[in-house]
Amino acid sequence: MENRQTRLKIFKYNAILSILFFLSSTFYLSGQIENYSFSKYTISAMSRFLTEDKLSYFNAVFFIKSFLDLSFTFYVFKYFRLYVFSPTAVSWLIAVLSFGLLGFFPAHQFKEIHLAIVYVLFFFWTISEFLFAKLTKNEGFQFLTNNLLLIQIITIFLFVLTNNFNAIFEIFYLFLIFFWLIVFISRHLK
């Protein structure tokens, strides 16, 4: 049993690794593109500027991040003894799998589908953060989560209302999630 628990702990930090991997890959690829600007385009829109070989790598980045997040999900489900069809588990899985789908539906080719996936992703990620904070039964963490969610929601509305949805927004949003994950993992997944 001890050996199995040790093997499971390998997955504990994969959500953090997935964000670092995604951001570093994004920064690397953006440096390879002459006409791409973080303030003008979303990360997904980068696909329109990529050559065929770099586009394959770019799409793989979404799948790899999603796979790392799924392995973290497996760890969290085991840790909290969650059933796959519980509301918390379903919302988390939808969020994680939605991110992987973004690689199949680039923004410049499938604008409506891509946008629908983004909305689903934001909605279910927001719900997941709230539900996982509730699972910890820690009032301080719930307070932190609620405040971060408020910042995330306000940020989303500001960028949507100003029609200024770009990579800067996405990176800021990812850093908020990154911070939340660090607190969640370090304090509540011991």
CYANA upper distance limits for C-alpha pairs under 8 A (distance plus 0.5 A):
  1 MET  CA      5 GLN  CA      6.86
  2 GLU  CA      6 THR  CA      6.77
  3 ASN  CA      7 ARG  CA      6.81
  4 ARG  CA      8 LEU  CA      6.75
  5 GLN  CA      9 LYS  CA      6.81
  6 THR  CA     10 ILE  CA      7.63
  7 ARG  CA     11 PHE  CA      8.49
  8 LEU  CA     12 LYS  CA      7.80
  8 LEU  CA     75 TYR  CA      6.70
  9 LYS  CA     75 TYR  CA      7.74
 10 ILE  CA     14 ASN  CA      8.33
 11 PHE  CA     68 LEU  CA      8.45
 11 PHE  CA     71 SER  CA      6.16
 11 PHE  CA     72 PHE  CA      5.52
 11 PHE  CA     74 PHE  CA      8.27
 11 PHE  CA     75 TYR  CA      6.45
 12 LYS  CA     72 PHE  CA      6.17
 12 LYS  CA     75 TYR  CA      6.62
 12 LYS  CA     76 VAL  CA      8.16
 12 LYS  CA    185 ILE  CA      7.94
 12 LYS  CA    189 LEU  CA      8.41
 13 TYR  CA     17 LEU  CA      6.81
 13 TYR  CA     72 PHE  CA      7.37
 13 TYR  CA    185 ILE  CA      8.00
 14 ASN  CA     18 SER  CA      6.37
 14 ASN  CA     68 LEU  CA      5.79
 14 ASN  CA     69 ASP  CA      6.66
 14 ASN  CA     71 SER  CA      7.35
 14 ASN  CA     72 PHE  CA      5.81
 15 ALA  CA     19 ILE  CA      6.98
 15 ALA  CA     68 LEU  CA      6.73
 15 ALA  CA     69 ASP  CA      5.45
 15 ALA  CA     72 PHE  CA      6.29
 15 ALA  CA    181 LEU  CA      7.97
 16 ILE  CA     20 LEU  CA      6.88
 16 ILE  CA    178 PHE  CA      6.98
 16 ILE  CA    181 LEU  CA      7.36
 16 ILE  CA    182 ILE  CA      7.76
 17 LEU  CA     21 PHE  CA      6.42
 17 LEU  CA     68 LEU  CA      8.04
 18 SER  CA     22 PHE  CA      6.47
 18 SER  CA     64 ILE  CA      8.13
 18 SER  CA     65 LYS  CA      5.27
 18 SER  CA     66 SER  CA      8.13
 18 SER  CA     68 LEU  CA      6.20
 18 SER  CA     69 ASP  CA      7.03
 19 ILE  CA     23 LEU  CA      6.53
 19 ILE  CA     65 LYS  CA      7.63
 19 ILE  CA    174 LEU  CA      7.77
 19 ILE  CA    178 PHE  CA      7.55
 20 LEU  CA     24 SER  CA      6.47
 21 PHE  CA     25 SER  CA      6.50
 21 PHE  CA     65 LYS  CA      7.71
 22 PHE  CA     26 THR  CA      6.55
 22 PHE  CA     61 VAL  CA      6.91
 22 PHE  CA     62 PHE  CA      7.94
 22 PHE  CA     65 LYS  CA      6.91
 23 LEU  CA     27 PHE  CA      6.62
 23 LEU  CA    171 ILE  CA      8.23
 24 SER  CA     28 TYR  CA      6.54
 25 SER  CA     29 LEU  CA      6.56
 25 SER  CA     58 PHE  CA      8.48
 25 SER  CA     61 VAL  CA      7.74
 26 THR  CA     30 SER  CA      6.50
 26 THR  CA     43 ILE  CA      7.71
 27 PHE  CA     31 GLY  CA      6.78
 28 TYR  CA     32 GLN  CA      7.31
 29 LEU  CA     33 ILE  CA      7.26
 29 LEU  CA     54 LYS  CA      8.48
 29 LEU  CA     58 PHE  CA      8.38
 30 SER  CA     36 TYR  CA      7.01
 30 SER  CA     37 SER  CA      8.29
 30 SER  CA     46 MET  CA      7.90
 33 ILE  CA     49 PHE  CA      7.19
 33 ILE  CA     50 LEU  CA      7.65
 35 ASN  CA     49 PHE  CA      7.93
 36 TYR  CA     40 LYS  CA      8.18
 36 TYR  CA     41 TYR  CA      7.63
 36 TYR  CA     46 MET  CA      7.18
 36 TYR  CA     49 PHE  CA      7.70
 37 SER  CA     41 TYR  CA      6.54
 38 PHE  CA     42 THR  CA      7.20
 38 PHE  CA     43 ILE  CA      7.91
 38 PHE  CA    166 ASN  CA      6.92
 38 PHE  CA    167 ALA  CA      5.30
 38 PHE  CA    168 ILE  CA      6.29
 39 SER  CA    166 ASN  CA      6.22
 39 SER  CA    167 ALA  CA      6.75
 39 SER  CA    168 ILE  CA      6.45
 40 LYS  CA    166 ASN  CA      6.54
 40 LYS  CA    167 ALA  CA      8.16
 41 TYR  CA     45 ALA  CA      6.32
 41 TYR  CA     46 MET  CA      7.66
 41 TYR  CA    165 PHE  CA      8.13
 41 TYR  CA    166 ASN  CA      5.44
 41 TYR  CA    167 ALA  CA      6.53
 42 THR  CA     46 MET  CA      7.41
 42 THR  CA    165 PHE  CA      7.24
 42 THR  CA    166 ASN  CA      4.65
 42 THR  CA    167 ALA  CA      4.74
 42 THR  CA    168 ILE  CA      8.34
 42 THR  CA    170 GLU  CA      7.82
 43 ILE  CA    166 ASN  CA      7.76
 43 ILE  CA    167 ALA  CA      5.63
 43 ILE  CA    170 GLU  CA      7.99
 44 SER  CA    102 LEU  CA      8.22
 44 SER  CA    106 PRO  CA      6.63
 44 SER  CA    107 ALA  CA      6.41
 45 ALA  CA     49 PHE  CA      8.43
 45 ALA  CA    106 PRO  CA      7.56
 45 ALA  CA    107 ALA  CA      6.16
 45 ALA  CA    108 HIS  CA      6.73
 46 MET  CA     50 LEU  CA      7.36
 47 SER  CA     55 LEU  CA      6.59
 47 SER  CA     58 PHE  CA      7.69
 47 SER  CA    106 PRO  CA      7.19
 47 SER  CA    107 ALA  CA      8.44
 47 SER  CA    108 HIS  CA      8.11
 48 ARG  CA    108 HIS  CA      6.87
 50 LEU  CA     54 LYS  CA      6.20
 50 LEU  CA     55 LEU  CA      5.90
 51 THR  CA     55 LEU  CA      6.38
 52 GLU  CA     56 SER  CA      6.89
 53 ASP  CA     57 TYR  CA      7.12
 54 LYS  CA     58 PHE  CA      6.54
 55 LEU  CA     59 ASN  CA      6.62
 56 SER  CA     60 ALA  CA      6.63
 57 TYR  CA     61 VAL  CA      6.76
 58 PHE  CA     62 PHE  CA      7.59
 58 PHE  CA    103 GLY  CA      8.21
 59 ASN  CA     63 PHE  CA      7.32
 59 ASN  CA    103 GLY  CA      5.08
 59 ASN  CA    104 PHE  CA      7.59
 60 ALA  CA     64 ILE  CA      6.51
 60 ALA  CA    103 GLY  CA      7.59
 61 VAL  CA     65 LYS  CA      6.59
 61 VAL  CA    103 GLY  CA      8.32
 62 PHE  CA     66 SER  CA      6.63
 62 PHE  CA     99 PHE  CA      7.18
 62 PHE  CA    100 GLY  CA      5.70
 62 PHE  CA    101 LEU  CA      8.27
 62 PHE  CA    102 LEU  CA      7.36
 62 PHE  CA    103 GLY  CA      5.81
 63 PHE  CA     67 PHE  CA      6.53
 63 PHE  CA     99 PHE  CA      8.44
 63 PHE  CA    100 GLY  CA      5.38
 63 PHE  CA    101 LEU  CA      8.32
 63 PHE  CA    103 GLY  CA      7.23
 64 ILE  CA     68 LEU  CA      6.66
 64 ILE  CA    100 GLY  CA      8.48
 65 LYS  CA     69 ASP  CA      6.63
 65 LYS  CA    100 GLY  CA      7.85
 66 SER  CA     70 LEU  CA      6.57
 66 SER  CA     96 VAL  CA      6.35
 66 SER  CA     97 LEU  CA      6.91
 66 SER  CA     99 PHE  CA      6.71
 66 SER  CA    100 GLY  CA      5.53
 67 PHE  CA     71 SER  CA      6.83
 67 PHE  CA    100 GLY  CA      8.44
 68 LEU  CA     72 PHE  CA      6.86
 69 ASP  CA     73 THR  CA      6.54
 69 ASP  CA     96 VAL  CA      6.87
 70 LEU  CA     74 PHE  CA      6.71
 70 LEU  CA     93 LEU  CA      8.16
 70 LEU  CA     96 VAL  CA      7.22
 71 SER  CA     75 TYR  CA      6.98
 72 PHE  CA     76 VAL  CA      6.75
 73 THR  CA     77 PHE  CA      6.53
 73 THR  CA     92 TRP  CA      8.20
 73 THR  CA     93 LEU  CA      8.15
 74 PHE  CA     78 LYS  CA      6.76
 75 TYR  CA     79 TYR  CA      6.56
 76 VAL  CA     80 PHE  CA      6.61
 76 VAL  CA    189 LEU  CA      8.36
 77 PHE  CA     81 ARG  CA      5.98
 77 PHE  CA     82 LEU  CA      5.31
 77 PHE  CA     83 TYR  CA      7.72
 77 PHE  CA     84 VAL  CA      8.30
 77 PHE  CA     89 ALA  CA      7.78
 78 LYS  CA     82 LEU  CA      7.08
 79 TYR  CA    189 LEU  CA      7.84
 80 PHE  CA    135 LEU  CA      8.40
 82 LEU  CA     86 SER  CA      7.29
 82 LEU  CA     88 THR  CA      8.46
 82 LEU  CA     89 ALA  CA      7.19
 83 TYR  CA     89 ALA  CA      7.35
 84 VAL  CA     89 ALA  CA      5.91
 84 VAL  CA     90 VAL  CA      6.99
 85 PHE  CA     89 ALA  CA      6.75
 85 PHE  CA     90 VAL  CA      6.25
 86 SER  CA     90 VAL  CA      6.56
 87 PRO  CA     91 SER  CA      6.56
 88 THR  CA     92 TRP  CA      6.72
 88 THR  CA    128 SER  CA      6.66
 88 THR  CA    131 LEU  CA      6.34
 88 THR  CA    132 PHE  CA      7.52
 89 ALA  CA     93 LEU  CA      6.55
 90 VAL  CA     94 ILE  CA      6.60
 91 SER  CA     95 ALA  CA      6.79
 91 SER  CA    124 PHE  CA      5.78
 91 SER  CA    125 TRP  CA      7.68
 91 SER  CA    127 ILE  CA      7.30
 91 SER  CA    128 SER  CA      6.21
 92 TRP  CA     96 VAL  CA      6.72
 92 TRP  CA    124 PHE  CA      7.16
 92 TRP  CA    125 TRP  CA      7.00
 92 TRP  CA    128 SER  CA      5.80
 93 LEU  CA     97 LEU  CA      6.44
 94 ILE  CA     98 SER  CA      6.33
 94 ILE  CA    120 VAL  CA      8.40
 94 ILE  CA    121 LEU  CA      7.74
 94 ILE  CA    124 PHE  CA      7.08
 95 ALA  CA     99 PHE  CA      7.03
 95 ALA  CA    120 VAL  CA      7.64
 95 ALA  CA    121 LEU  CA      5.26
 95 ALA  CA    122 PHE  CA      7.91
 95 ALA  CA    123 PHE  CA      8.48
 95 ALA  CA    124 PHE  CA      5.72
 95 ALA  CA    125 TRP  CA      5.74
 95 ALA  CA    128 SER  CA      8.48
 96 VAL  CA    100 GLY  CA      7.35
 96 VAL  CA    121 LEU  CA      8.12
 97 LEU  CA    101 LEU  CA      6.87
 98 SER  CA    102 LEU  CA      7.14
 98 SER  CA    117 ILE  CA      6.53
 98 SER  CA    118 VAL  CA      8.06
 98 SER  CA    120 VAL  CA      7.65
 98 SER  CA    121 LEU  CA      6.10
 99 PHE  CA    103 GLY  CA      8.15
 99 PHE  CA    117 ILE  CA      8.30
 99 PHE  CA    118 VAL  CA      8.37
 99 PHE  CA    121 LEU  CA      7.14
100 GLY  CA    104 PHE  CA      8.11
101 LEU  CA    105 PHE  CA      7.07
101 LEU  CA    117 ILE  CA      7.96
102 LEU  CA    106 PRO  CA      6.83
102 LEU  CA    114 HIS  CA      6.90
102 LEU  CA    117 ILE  CA      7.48
102 LEU  CA    118 VAL  CA      8.32
105 PHE  CA    109 GLN  CA      7.48
105 PHE  CA    110 PHE  CA      6.09
105 PHE  CA    111 LYS  CA      8.49
105 PHE  CA    113 ILE  CA      7.40
105 PHE  CA    114 HIS  CA      6.14
106 PRO  CA    110 PHE  CA      6.43
106 PRO  CA    111 LYS  CA      7.88
106 PRO  CA    114 HIS  CA      6.99
107 ALA  CA    111 LYS  CA      5.23
107 ALA  CA    114 HIS  CA      5.98
107 ALA  CA    115 LEU  CA      7.99
110 PHE  CA    114 HIS  CA      6.27
111 LYS  CA    115 LEU  CA      6.52
112 GLU  CA    116 ALA  CA      6.62
113 ILE  CA    117 ILE  CA      6.71
114 HIS  CA    118 VAL  CA      6.74
115 LEU  CA    119 TYR  CA      6.76
116 ALA  CA    120 VAL  CA      6.73
117 ILE  CA    121 LEU  CA      6.46
118 VAL  CA    122 PHE  CA      6.63
119 TYR  CA    123 PHE  CA      6.53
120 VAL  CA    124 PHE  CA      6.50
121 LEU  CA    125 TRP  CA      6.36
122 PHE  CA    126 THR  CA      6.55
123 PHE  CA    127 ILE  CA      6.87
124 PHE  CA    128 SER  CA      6.44
125 TRP  CA    129 GLU  CA      6.73
126 THR  CA    130 PHE  CA      6.97
126 THR  CA    149 LEU  CA      7.18
127 ILE  CA    131 LEU  CA      6.63
128 SER  CA    132 PHE  CA      6.47
129 GLU  CA    133 ALA  CA      6.61
129 GLU  CA    145 THR  CA      7.42
129 GLU  CA    149 LEU  CA      8.43
130 PHE  CA    134 LYS  CA      6.87
130 PHE  CA    142 GLN  CA      7.97
130 PHE  CA    145 THR  CA      7.10
130 PHE  CA    146 ASN  CA      7.53
130 PHE  CA    149 LEU  CA      8.43
131 LEU  CA    135 LEU  CA      6.83
132 PHE  CA    136 THR  CA      7.07
133 ALA  CA    137 LYS  CA      7.55
133 ALA  CA    138 ASN  CA      7.87
133 ALA  CA    141 PHE  CA      6.80
133 ALA  CA    142 GLN  CA      5.61
133 ALA  CA    145 THR  CA      7.09
134 LYS  CA    138 ASN  CA      7.90
134 LYS  CA    142 GLN  CA      6.93
136 THR  CA    141 PHE  CA      8.30
136 THR  CA    188 HIS  CA      7.05
137 LYS  CA    142 GLN  CA      8.24
138 ASN  CA    142 GLN  CA      6.69
139 GLU  CA    143 PHE  CA      6.55
140 GLY  CA    144 LEU  CA      6.73
141 PHE  CA    145 THR  CA      6.47
141 PHE  CA    184 PHE  CA      8.44
142 GLN  CA    146 ASN  CA      6.55
143 PHE  CA    147 ASN  CA      6.76
144 LEU  CA    148 LEU  CA      6.64
145 THR  CA    149 LEU  CA      6.46
145 THR  CA    180 TRP  CA      7.68
146 ASN  CA    150 LEU  CA      6.63
147 ASN  CA    151 ILE  CA      6.81
148 LEU  CA    152 GLN  CA      6.60
148 LEU  CA    176 LEU  CA      7.54
148 LEU  CA    180 TRP  CA      8.26
149 LEU  CA    153 ILE  CA      6.52
150 LEU  CA    154 ILE  CA      6.55
151 ILE  CA    155 THR  CA      6.48
152 GLN  CA    156 ILE  CA      6.66
152 GLN  CA    173 TYR  CA      7.09
152 GLN  CA    176 LEU  CA      7.99
153 ILE  CA    157 PHE  CA      6.71
154 ILE  CA    158 LEU  CA      6.59
155 THR  CA    159 PHE  CA      6.74
155 THR  CA    169 PHE  CA      8.29
155 THR  CA    173 TYR  CA      8.49
156 ILE  CA    160 VAL  CA      6.57
157 PHE  CA    161 LEU  CA      6.27
158 LEU  CA    162 THR  CA      6.51
159 PHE  CA    163 ASN  CA      6.27
159 PHE  CA    164 ASN  CA      5.50
159 PHE  CA    165 PHE  CA      5.71
159 PHE  CA    169 PHE  CA      7.86
160 VAL  CA    164 ASN  CA      6.94
160 VAL  CA    165 PHE  CA      6.71
165 PHE  CA    169 PHE  CA      6.95
165 PHE  CA    170 GLU  CA      8.46
166 ASN  CA    170 GLU  CA      7.00
167 ALA  CA    171 ILE  CA      6.47
168 ILE  CA    172 PHE  CA      6.64
169 PHE  CA    173 TYR  CA      6.59
170 GLU  CA    174 LEU  CA      6.62
171 ILE  CA    175 PHE  CA      6.68
172 PHE  CA    176 LEU  CA      6.94
173 TYR  CA    177 ILE  CA      6.92
174 LEU  CA    178 PHE  CA      6.44
175 PHE  CA    179 PHE  CA      6.59
176 LEU  CA    180 TRP  CA      6.77
177 ILE  CA    181 LEU  CA      6.56
178 PHE  CA    182 ILE  CA      6.72
179 PHE  CA    183 VAL  CA      6.92
180 TRP  CA    184 PHE  CA      6.53
181 LEU  CA    185 ILE  CA      6.36
182 ILE  CA    186 SER  CA      6.37
183 VAL  CA    187 ARG  CA      6.31
183 VAL  CA    188 HIS  CA      8.17
184 PHE  CA    188 HIS  CA      5.84
184 PHE  CA    189 LEU  CA      7.36
185 ILE  CA    189 LEU  CA      5.41
185 ILE  CA    190 LYS  CA      7.82
186 SER  CA    190 LYS  CA      7.22
